[in-house]
């Protein structure tokens, strides 16, 4: 393994650890808010707002990682960013074919749809917070990213 490949693997592992840690922290805080219990007044709205924001943040993380997986599956030319970043790779449009771009795009869409299905299965309509998570999650569904 060359030094560039080793550096790239370390960069990817760092990105995955940070993004995965953020996703776990968001989910743990949402679970900790205990949205299954009936909350009244301001607390219910705060939990609903947190659920919505958690859905948006998880949507972004899953969407970008599935873009990456789609690009890798198509053997697309891309460059990983050396520092932790929400958009952690750069896709090289000049070196890739339209079919490779389609795989990148479909990967992001499938990630969003997968997360939406999980959100709908896990967060039934029992409370305002439970309804807000899938709503926040479904907002960024895009056909072409």
HELIX and SHEET records of a PDB file:
HELIX    1   1 UNK A    3  UNK A   32  1                                  30    
HELIX    2   2 UNK A   42  UNK A   73  1                                  32    
HELIX    3   3 UNK A   98  UNK A  122  1                                  25    
HELIX    4   4 UNK A  128  UNK A  139  1                                  12    
SHEET    1   A 2 UNK A  78  UNK A  80  0                                        
SHEET    2   A 2 UNK A  89  UNK A  91 -1                                        
END                                                                             
